[in-house]
Amino acid sequence: MDYLANLVDKPTNPTKDPSLARDANEYKPMRDALAHTSLLTEVAKKKLSSVFENIRGRVQTLLTGAK
């Protein structure tokens, strides 16, 4: 996912600009933890959902803005 995220939506400033690449880096460790242990706290579940929604929204924005 990193390669595709950077190819499609690479930010000029990764710490400040919203981007698919930044959300992908944030999402992967939580997704892996869930896949390997099936145990996440409620806070971690909310964060995972929030980052997933950011990714989904960014992809929708990129697709509607594509010409």
N, CA, C and O atoms as a GROMACS GRO file, in nm:
protein
  268
    1MET      N    1   0.082  -0.118   0.000
    1MET     CA    2   0.000   0.000   0.000
    1MET      C    3   0.086   0.125   0.000
    1MET      O    4   0.045   0.228  -0.054
    2ASP      N    5   0.204   0.119   0.059
    2ASP     CA    6   0.292   0.237   0.063
    2ASP      C    7   0.326   0.286  -0.076
    2ASP      O    8   0.318   0.406  -0.104
    3TYR      N    9   0.365   0.194  -0.163
    3TYR     CA   10   0.404   0.233  -0.298
    3TYR      C   11   0.289   0.301  -0.372
    3TYR      O   12   0.307   0.406  -0.433
    4LEU      N   13   0.173   0.240  -0.366
    4LEU     CA   14   0.056   0.295  -0.434
    4LEU      C   15   0.015   0.430  -0.375
    4LEU      O   16  -0.017   0.523  -0.448
    5ALA      N   17   0.017   0.440  -0.243
    5ALA     CA   18  -0.020   0.565  -0.177
    5ALA      C   19   0.076   0.678  -0.215
    5ALA      O   20   0.032   0.790  -0.240
    6ASN      N   21   0.205   0.649  -0.219
    6ASN     CA   22   0.302   0.750  -0.258
    6ASN      C   23   0.293   0.785  -0.406
    6ASN      O   24   0.316   0.900  -0.444
    7LEU      N   25   0.259   0.689  -0.488
    7LEU     CA   26   0.245   0.713  -0.631
    7LEU      C   27   0.126   0.805  -0.660
    7LEU      O   28   0.136   0.896  -0.742
    8VAL      N   29   0.016   0.781  -0.592
    8VAL     CA   30  -0.108   0.854  -0.618
    8VAL      C   31  -0.114   0.988  -0.545
    8VAL      O   32  -0.160   1.087  -0.602
    9ASP      N   33  -0.068   0.991  -0.422
    9ASP     CA   34  -0.091   1.110  -0.338
    9ASP      C   35   0.028   1.137  -0.247
    9ASP      O   36   0.015   1.127  -0.125
   10LYS      N   37   0.141   1.171  -0.304
   10LYS     CA   38   0.260   1.199  -0.223
   10LYS      C   39   0.256   1.344  -0.176
   10LYS      O   40   0.244   1.436  -0.258
   11PRO      N   41   0.265   1.366  -0.046
   11PRO     CA   42   0.258   1.503   0.005
   11PRO      C   43   0.391   1.576  -0.011
   11PRO      O   44   0.497   1.514  -0.014
   12THR      N   45   0.384   1.709  -0.020
   12THR     CA   46   0.507   1.787  -0.024
   12THR      C   47   0.567   1.798   0.115
   12THR      O   48   0.689   1.800   0.130
   13ASN      N   49   0.482   1.805   0.216
   13ASN     CA   50   0.527   1.808   0.356
   13ASN      C   51   0.449   1.700   0.432
   13ASN      O   52   0.335   1.725   0.472
   14PRO      N   53   0.507   1.582   0.451
   14PRO     CA   54   0.432   1.470   0.509
   14PRO      C   55   0.382   1.491   0.651
   14PRO      O   56   0.289   1.424   0.694
   15THR      N   57   0.442   1.583   0.726
   15THR     CA   58   0.397   1.603   0.863
   15THR      C   59   0.279   1.699   0.872
   15THR      O   60   0.206   1.697   0.971
   16LYS      N   61   0.260   1.782   0.771
   16LYS     CA   62   0.153   1.882   0.778
   16LYS      C   63   0.041   1.861   0.677
   16LYS      O   64  -0.076   1.887   0.708
   17ASP      N   65   0.073   1.814   0.560
   17ASP     CA   66  -0.027   1.799   0.455
   17ASP      C   67  -0.104   1.668   0.470
   17ASP      O   68  -0.045   1.564   0.495
   18PRO      N   69  -0.237   1.674   0.456
   18PRO     CA   70  -0.313   1.548   0.458
   18PRO      C   71  -0.282   1.470   0.331
   18PRO      O   72  -0.277   1.526   0.221
   19SER      N   73  -0.261   1.342   0.348
   19SER     CA   74  -0.230   1.261   0.230
   19SER      C   75  -0.262   1.115   0.256
   19SER      O   76  -0.270   1.069   0.370
   20LEU      N   77  -0.278   1.045   0.149
   20LEU     CA   78  -0.303   0.901   0.156
   20LEU      C   79  -0.181   0.828   0.211
   20LEU      O   80  -0.196   0.730   0.284
   21ALA      N   81  -0.062   0.874   0.178
   21ALA     CA   82   0.061   0.809   0.224
   21ALA      C   83   0.073   0.818   0.376
   21ALA      O   84   0.111   0.720   0.441
   22ARG      N   85   0.042   0.933   0.434
   22ARG     CA   86   0.051   0.948   0.580
   22ARG      C   87  -0.050   0.859   0.650
   22ARG      O   88  -0.018   0.794   0.750
   23ASP      N   89  -0.173   0.855   0.598
   23ASP     CA   90  -0.274   0.769   0.659
   23ASP      C   91  -0.238   0.622   0.644
   23ASP      O   92  -0.264   0.543   0.735
   24ALA      N   93  -0.179   0.584   0.533
   24ALA     CA   94  -0.139   0.445   0.513
   24ALA      C   95  -0.033   0.404   0.614
   24ALA      O   96  -0.037   0.293   0.668
   25ASN      N   97   0.062   0.492   0.641
   25ASN     CA   98   0.165   0.462   0.741
   25ASN      C   99   0.107   0.450   0.881
   25ASN      O  100   0.157   0.373   0.962
   26GLU      N  101   0.003   0.525   0.909
   26GLU     CA  102  -0.060   0.521   1.040
   26GLU      C  103  -0.151   0.399   1.055
   26GLU      O  104  -0.165   0.344   1.165
   27TYR      N  105  -0.213   0.357   0.946
   27TYR     CA  106  -0.311   0.248   0.947
   27TYR      C  107  -0.246   0.110   0.959
   27TYR      O  108  -0.298   0.023   1.028
   28LYS      N  109  -0.134   0.090   0.891
   28LYS     CA  110  -0.073  -0.042   0.882
   28LYS      C  111  -0.041  -0.108   1.016
   28LYS      O  112  -0.076  -0.224   1.034
   29PRO      N  113   0.025  -0.040   1.111
   29PRO     CA  114   0.055  -0.109   1.238
   29PRO      C  115  -0.070  -0.153   1.314
   29PRO      O  116  -0.071  -0.259   1.376
   30MET      N  117  -0.173  -0.071   1.310
   30MET     CA  118  -0.297  -0.108   1.380
   30MET      C  119  -0.364  -0.226   1.311
   30MET      O  120  -0.414  -0.317   1.376
   31ARG      N  121  -0.366  -0.224   1.179
   31ARG     CA  122  -0.426  -0.334   1.104
   31ARG      C  123  -0.351  -0.463   1.130
   31ARG      O  124  -0.412  -0.568   1.148
   32ASP      N  125  -0.217  -0.456   1.133
   32ASP     CA  126  -0.136  -0.575   1.159
   32ASP      C  127  -0.158  -0.628   1.300
   32ASP      O  128  -0.164  -0.750   1.321
   33ALA      N  129  -0.171  -0.539   1.397
   33ALA     CA  130  -0.195  -0.581   1.535
   33ALA      C  131  -0.328  -0.653   1.546
   33ALA      O  132  -0.340  -0.754   1.616
   34LEU      N  133  -0.427  -0.603   1.478
   34LEU     CA  134  -0.558  -0.666   1.480
   34LEU      C  135  -0.553  -0.803   1.412
   34LEU      O  136  -0.615  -0.898   1.461
   35ALA      N  137  -0.483  -0.812   1.303
   35ALA     CA  138  -0.475  -0.939   1.230
   35ALA      C  139  -0.401  -1.046   1.309
   35ALA      O  140  -0.432  -1.164   1.297
   36HIS      N  141  -0.303  -1.005   1.389
   36HIS     CA  142  -0.222  -1.103   1.461
   36HIS      C  143  -0.274  -1.137   1.599
   36HIS      O  144  -0.250  -1.247   1.648
   37THR      N  145  -0.345  -1.046   1.662
   37THR     CA  146  -0.387  -1.073   1.800
   37THR      C  147  -0.538  -1.071   1.820
   37THR      O  148  -0.588  -1.131   1.914
   38SER      N  149  -0.609  -1.003   1.734
   38SER     CA  150  -0.754  -0.986   1.745
   38SER      C  151  -0.794  -0.912   1.872
   38SER      O  152  -0.911  -0.913   1.910
   39LEU      N  153  -0.698  -0.848   1.937
   39LEU     CA  154  -0.727  -0.773   2.059
   39LEU      C  155  -0.685  -0.628   2.041
   39LEU      O  156  -0.567  -0.599   2.020
   40LEU      N  157  -0.781  -0.538   2.050
   40LEU     CA  158  -0.751  -0.395   2.048
   40LEU      C  159  -0.837  -0.328   2.153
   40LEU      O  160  -0.950  -0.369   2.178
   41THR      N  161  -0.784  -0.226   2.214
   41THR     CA  162  -0.862  -0.149   2.310
   41THR      C  163  -0.966  -0.068   2.233
   41THR      O  164  -0.957  -0.054   2.111
   42GLU      N  165  -1.062  -0.016   2.305
   42GLU     CA  166  -1.165   0.068   2.242
   42GLU      C  167  -1.104   0.192   2.178
   42GLU      O  168  -1.146   0.234   2.070
   43VAL      N  169  -1.004   0.250   2.243
   43VAL     CA  170  -0.937   0.368   2.188
   43VAL      C  171  -0.869   0.333   2.056
   43VAL      O  172  -0.878   0.409   1.959
   44ALA      N  173  -0.801   0.220   2.052
   44ALA     CA  174  -0.733   0.177   1.930
   44ALA      C  175  -0.833   0.145   1.819
   44ALA      O  176  -0.807   0.175   1.703
   45LYS      N  177  -0.947   0.086   1.853
   45LYS     CA  178  -1.050   0.058   1.754
   45LYS      C  179  -1.104   0.186   1.695
   45LYS      O  180  -1.127   0.194   1.574
   46LYS      N  181  -1.125   0.287   1.778
   46LYS     CA  182  -1.175   0.416   1.729
   46LYS      C  183  -1.072   0.483   1.639
   46LYS      O  184  -1.108   0.540   1.537
   47LYS      N  185  -0.945   0.475   1.677
   47LYS     CA  186  -0.838   0.533   1.596
   47LYS      C  187  -0.829   0.461   1.462
   47LYS      O  188  -0.814   0.526   1.358
   48LEU      N  189  -0.838   0.329   1.463
   48LEU     CA  190  -0.834   0.251   1.340
   48LEU      C  191  -0.949   0.290   1.248
   48LEU      O  192  -0.930   0.307   1.128
   49SER      N  193  -1.068   0.305   1.305
   49SER     CA  194  -1.184   0.346   1.226
   49SER      C  195  -1.167   0.487   1.171
   49SER      O  196  -1.202   0.514   1.056
   50SER      N  197  -1.112   0.575   1.252
   50SER     CA  198  -1.090   0.714   1.209
   50SER      C  199  -0.991   0.721   1.094
   50SER      O  200  -1.015   0.792   0.996
   51VAL      N  201  -0.882   0.649   1.104
   51VAL     CA  202  -0.782   0.650   0.996
   51VAL      C  203  -0.840   0.586   0.871
   51VAL      O  204  -0.814   0.632   0.760
   52PHE      N  205  -0.917   0.479   0.887
   52PHE     CA  206  -0.981   0.415   0.772
   52PHE      C  207  -1.074   0.512   0.701
   52PHE      O  208  -1.076   0.518   0.578
   53GLU      N  209  -1.153   0.587   0.777
   53GLU     CA  210  -1.243   0.686   0.718
   53GLU      C  211  -1.165   0.796   0.646
   53GLU      O  212  -1.208   0.844   0.541
   54ASN      N  213  -1.050   0.836   0.701
   54ASN     CA  214  -0.965   0.934   0.633
   54ASN      C  215  -0.916   0.881   0.500
   54ASN      O  216  -0.916   0.953   0.400
   55ILE      N  217  -0.874   0.756   0.498
   55ILE     CA  218  -0.826   0.694   0.375
   55ILE      C  219  -0.940   0.686   0.273
   55ILE      O  220  -0.921   0.722   0.156
   56ARG      N  221  -1.054   0.642   0.316
   56ARG     CA  222  -1.168   0.630   0.227
   56ARG      C  223  -1.208   0.766   0.169
   56ARG      O  224  -1.235   0.778   0.050
   57GLY      N  225  -1.212   0.867   0.254
   57GLY     CA  226  -1.247   1.001   0.208
   57GLY      C  227  -1.144   1.057   0.112
   57GLY      O  228  -1.180   1.122   0.013
   58ARG      N  229  -1.016   1.032   0.138
   58ARG     CA  230  -0.911   1.081   0.050
   58ARG      C  231  -0.917   1.014  -0.085
   58ARG      O  232  -0.898   1.079  -0.188
   59VAL      N  233  -0.943   0.884  -0.088
   59VAL     CA  234  -0.955   0.812  -0.215
   59VAL      C  235  -1.074   0.866  -0.294
   59VAL      O  236  -1.064   0.885  -0.416
   60GLN      N  237  -1.186   0.891  -0.226
   60GLN     CA  238  -1.303   0.946  -0.294
   60GLN      C  239  -1.272   1.084  -0.352
   60GLN      O  240  -1.313   1.116  -0.464
   61THR      N  241  -1.201   1.166  -0.275
   61THR     CA  242  -1.164   1.299  -0.321
   61THR      C  243  -1.073   1.290  -0.443
   61THR      O  244  -1.091   1.365  -0.540
   62LEU      N  245  -0.976   1.200  -0.439
   62LEU     CA  246  -0.884   1.184  -0.552
   62LEU      C  247  -0.957   1.134  -0.676
   62LEU      O  248  -0.928   1.178  -0.787
   63LEU      N  249  -1.052   1.043  -0.658
   63LEU     CA  250  -1.124   0.989  -0.773
   63LEU      C  251  -1.221   1.090  -0.834
   63LEU      O  252  -1.237   1.094  -0.956
   64THR      N  253  -1.284   1.170  -0.752
   64THR     CA  254  -1.377   1.271  -0.808
   64THR      C  255  -1.302   1.388  -0.870
   64THR      O  256  -1.355   1.457  -0.957
   65GLY      N  257  -1.178   1.410  -0.825
   65GLY     CA  258  -1.099   1.519  -0.881
   65GLY      C  259  -1.020   1.478  -1.004
   65GLY      O  260  -0.965   1.563  -1.074
   66ALA      N  261  -1.014   1.348  -1.031
   66ALA     CA  262  -0.940   1.298  -1.148
   66ALA      C  263  -1.016   1.332  -1.276
   66ALA      O  264  -1.138   1.326  -1.282
   67LYS      N  265  -0.939   1.368  -1.377
   67LYS     CA  266  -1.003   1.402  -1.505
   67LYS      C  267  -0.950   1.317  -1.616
   67LYS      O  268  -0.993   1.332  -1.731
   0.00000   0.00000   0.00000
